[in-house]
Every structure is written in C-alpha cells, then in structure tokens.
Amino acid sequence: MAEVSLVLACSHSGFLYSDPAQWHETRARRSQRANVPVDSVEENLAKFERCMQAFATLKSKLEAARPDVLLVFGDDQDELFHFDNLPAFGLYLGDEFSAPPRRGDGAPQGATGAGGIHIDARVKGCPPLARELLEGLMNGGFDLAFSTEMPEGARGMGHAFLRPGYYLTPGYPIPMIPCFINCYYAPQPRAERCFELGRAVRQIIDDSELDMRVAVIGSGGLWHTPGAPESYLDEQFDRTILQALETGKGRAAAV
C-alpha cells in the first residue's frame, strides 16, 4: 500500500541560490516601497546561513523518510504554460523531464538557474502513481490538465520543481511527480479549493495499492510580490499562515 512518509515545504526563491553578498545588487534593480526594511550585508549572510541549516534539516528528514517518489506542488511563472493555455491545476505524467538547457552564451534558459548556479539534471517521473492521482482527482470532481510530454519540447521543467532538489536531493535520484498550481496569474484557484485538493490527494495515496513511500513537498513562498511596482512584504500574513501550519490548522491557512 502507498503511504505518505513525509510532508515538507520550502521556498524556491532565487536568492537562496545566489551569493548573499550580491543580494543588494539584485534588490537595487527592483521597484519597492520606501518603507520596506533593508538588511545589512552581514545580516544577509547570517540569514543565508540559517536557510542553509534549515535545508540541511529538511534533507536529513527526507533521507530518513526513504521516499520512493516525490510529489511536488509548485507554480509555473510563464515557463511551461502561457496565456494561450494556463491551467488552474495540472499533473505531469511523463517518464522523465529535464532542467532548462543553457543558452549559447552559457547562461541558463528560463528561471531555474540563479546567481551563477545552474541545475543540470534529468529527473525520472512516476507515471503509475501520477495516473492514479489524475483519475482519482477527476473522479473526485477536480478537472485537471495533464501532460505526458514536456510542453515546448526541450525547454525544461520550471524552477519551482527543480530548485528544492538542489539542496534536498542532490543529483535528483528520486522520481518526481510535478503538480502545477496556478498561484501566480489571476484569476487563481481559491485557497479553499487548494486545501480540498490536498485532502483529496492524501486520500488517493492512502487508498492506492501501489507499494511506495511518497514524500510531499510544497515549493513556493509566503507573501511576496516579485516584479510588481512598489513590492512589499506583509509579515502579518506570513505569521498567520505559519501559525496555522504549526498548529495543524490547514483550513485556517486557506481563508
């Protein structure tokens, strides 16, 4: 029988994959509100080290869970899906997928590489479980898009799915099922609908007769407004979500 062996979440912010000594240079190229706090270079370095320690903790927990497959929930930021076809939810059912290739000038395509770090990987999929999830969710009233091949051929999988593995599963040895959620472009699915999707996914895994351990990874972030004019942080929103997760009140995080 299939089982969920671990559930974890982490950020896929490009700052986590770049030199913290250069964070101010990146920040200076972006529009932001005047009252957004600015850390010193020393504070940036300390925060980066804390983040690396946190990734090490997650990596240790993932290794202890011994998953056979990773089910990763993430968004797509105009990488595989565009306004000619932008699904609210989608599953990848293919046998494998790759990271974006480098351009002729050596820079990575798309948004997977950041700060000189380039992810070069081919990752196995898990079609048997992916199909069970697709069929189970469809039968449960969720109308998902799906793909058995990479959209746009060789462009590569989006950064939300590959970045966490850079620290958590170096070399990408564990098969992965990407589950796309449009949480970037309006109109997005409601948070309550996403909560319901998560509960349905858990039930499908629990009911599956496949003999595999499944680690579920949420790849994303809390409040952020990348690329928006006068970007800012809503720390109270972040604390509310974190408190709901810490106390096991998932539905409270979906309102």
C-alpha positions in Angstrom: 0.0 0.0 0.0 1.2 3.5 -0.7 1.8 5.9 2.2 2.8 9.5 2.8 6.1 9.2 4.5 6.8 12.9 4.9 5.3 16.3 4.2 7.5 19.3 4.0 7.6 22.8 2.4 10.4 25.2 1.4 11.0 28.3 -0.6 12.3 28.3 -4.1 13.4 32.0 -4.0 16.2 32.7 -6.4 18.0 34.5 -3.5 18.6 31.1 -1.9 20.6 30.0 -4.9 22.7 33.2 -5.3 25.5 34.8 -3.4 24.1 36.7 -0.4 26.8 39.3 -0.8 25.1 40.2 -4.1 21.5 40.4 -2.8 21.6 44.1 -2.6 22.6 44.4 -6.2 19.5 42.3 -7.2 17.3 44.3 -4.9 18.5 47.6 -6.4 17.2 46.6 -9.8 13.7 46.2 -8.5 11.0 48.7 -7.6 9.9 48.6 -3.9 8.2 50.6 -1.3 10.3 53.1 0.6 9.3 51.6 4.0 10.5 48.0 3.2 13.3 47.2 5.6 16.8 46.6 4.3 19.2 44.3 5.9 23.0 44.8 6.0 25.3 42.5 4.1 26.2 40.9 7.4 22.5 40.2 8.2 22.1 38.8 4.7 25.0 36.4 5.2 23.6 35.3 8.6 20.1 34.7 7.1 21.5 32.7 4.2 23.4 30.5 6.7 20.2 29.9 8.7 18.4 29.0 5.5 21.2 26.5 4.6 21.0 25.0 8.0 17.2 24.6 7.5 17.7 22.9 4.2 20.1 20.5 5.8 17.5 19.7 8.4 14.9 19.0 5.7 17.4 16.9 3.7 18.1 14.8 6.8 14.3 14.3 7.4 13.8 13.4 3.7 16.6 10.8 3.8 15.1 9.3 7.0 11.7 9.1 5.3 13.2 7.0 2.4 10.6 8.0 -0.2 10.2 6.2 -3.5 8.7 9.2 -5.1 8.4 13.0 -4.5 5.1 14.6 -5.2 6.0 18.3 -5.6 3.4 21.1 -5.6 4.6 24.3 -7.3 3.6 27.1 -9.6 4.6 28.0 -13.1 5.8 31.5 -13.9 5.4 31.7 -17.7 7.8 28.8 -18.1 5.8 25.8 -19.4 2.4 27.4 -19.5 1.4 30.7 -21.0 -1.8 32.7 -21.6 -2.7 30.6 -24.6 -3.3 27.7 -22.2 -3.0 28.3 -18.5 -4.5 25.5 -16.3 -5.5 26.1 -12.7 -4.2 22.6 -11.8 -2.1 20.2 -13.8 -0.2 16.9 -13.4 2.9 15.7 -15.3 2.5 12.0 -16.2 5.7 11.6 -18.3 8.5 9.1 -17.8 11.1 11.8 -17.2 11.9 15.5 -17.6 14.9 17.8 -17.7 16.1 21.1 -16.5 16.2 24.1 -18.9 19.3 23.9 -21.1 22.0 26.7 -21.2 21.8 29.3 -23.9 24.7 29.8 -26.4 26.3 32.3 -24.0 26.4 29.8 -21.2 23.6 31.3 -19.2 20.7 29.0 -18.1 17.4 29.2 -20.0 14.3 30.1 -18.1 14.3 30.8 -14.4 15.9 27.6 -13.0 19.4 29.0 -12.7 20.1 31.9 -10.4 23.3 33.7 -9.3 25.6 31.5 -11.4 24.0 28.3 -10.2 22.7 26.1 -13.0 20.8 22.9 -12.4 21.7 20.2 -14.9 19.5 17.2 -14.4 17.3 14.6 -15.9 14.6 13.5 -13.4 12.5 10.4 -13.6 8.8 10.7 -13.4 6.4 8.2 -11.8 3.6 7.5 -14.3 1.8 4.8 -12.3 1.1 7.0 -9.3 0.6 10.1 -11.4 -2.2 8.3 -13.3 -3.8 7.2 -10.1 -3.8 10.7 -8.8 -5.2 12.1 -12.1 -8.0 9.6 -12.3 -8.8 9.8 -8.6 -8.9 13.6 -8.6 -11.1 13.6 -11.8 -13.5 11.2 -10.1 -13.5 13.4 -7.1 -14.6 16.5 -9.0 -11.3 18.1 -9.8 -10.8 18.8 -13.5 -7.0 18.8 -14.1 -4.9 19.4 -17.1 -2.2 16.8 -17.7 0.8 16.2 -19.9 2.8 13.1 -20.8 5.4 15.1 -22.5 7.2 18.4 -21.7 5.4 21.4 -23.1 7.6 23.2 -25.7 9.8 20.2 -26.0 13.3 20.7 -24.6 12.6 23.9 -22.7 12.8 22.0 -19.4 10.8 21.9 -16.1 10.0 25.0 -14.2 12.2 26.2 -11.3 9.5 25.5 -8.6 10.1 21.8 -9.1 13.9 21.6 -9.6 15.2 24.2 -7.2 14.3 22.4 -3.9 16.1 19.3 -5.0 19.3 21.2 -5.5 19.7 21.1 -1.7 17.3 18.3 -0.7 18.2 15.6 -3.2 21.5 16.4 -4.9 21.7 14.6 -8.2 17.9 14.2 -8.3 17.9 10.4 -7.7 14.3 10.1 -6.6 11.5 10.1 -9.2 9.2 13.1 -9.1 5.6 14.0 -9.9 5.2 17.7 -10.6 1.7 19.1 -9.7 1.1 22.5 -11.1 -1.0 25.1 -9.3 -1.6 28.5 -10.9 -1.0 30.7 -7.9 0.8 33.4 -9.9 -1.6 34.8 -12.5 -5.2 36.0 -11.8 -7.7 34.5 -11.6 -6.1 31.8 -9.4 -7.9 28.9 -7.8 -9.3 29.8 -4.3 -7.2 28.8 -1.3 -10.1 26.7 -0.1 -10.1 24.7 -3.3 -6.3 24.1 -3.0 -6.9 22.8 0.6 -9.6 20.5 -0.7 -7.3 19.2 -3.5 -4.6 18.4 -0.9 -7.1 16.4 1.2 -8.2 14.5 -1.9 -4.6 13.7 -2.9 -3.9 12.3 0.6 -6.9 10.0 0.4 -5.9 8.8 -3.1 -2.4 7.9 -1.8 -3.8 6.2 1.3 -6.2 4.1 -0.9 -3.6 3.2 -3.5 -2.4 -0.4 -3.8 1.0 0.7 -5.1 3.8 -0.3 -2.8 5.6 3.0 -2.4 6.5 5.7 0.0 5.5 9.2 -1.0 7.2 12.4 0.2 5.0 15.5 -0.5 6.9 18.8 -1.0 5.3 22.2 -1.2 7.6 24.5 -3.2 6.9 28.2 -3.1 6.8 31.0 -0.6 4.7 33.2 1.7 3.9 36.8 0.9 5.9 38.2 -1.9 5.1 40.3 -5.0 8.0 39.7 -7.4 8.2 42.1 -10.3 5.3 44.2 -9.1 5.7 48.0 -8.8 6.4 49.0 -5.2 6.9 45.4 -3.9 6.5 44.9 -0.2 6.1 42.2 2.5 3.1 41.5 4.6 4.7 39.9 7.6 1.4 39.6 9.5 0.1 37.5 6.7 3.2 35.3 6.9 2.9 34.8 10.6 -0.8 33.9 10.3 0.0 31.2 7.7 2.9 29.8 9.7 0.8 29.7 12.9 -1.9 27.8 11.2 0.6 25.3 9.9 2.4 24.9 13.2 -0.9 24.2 15.0 -2.1 21.8 12.3 -5.0 24.0 11.2 -4.6 23.7 7.5 -8.1 25.0 6.7 -7.3 28.2 8.6 -4.5 28.9 6.2 -6.9 28.6 3.3 -9.2 31.5 4.2 
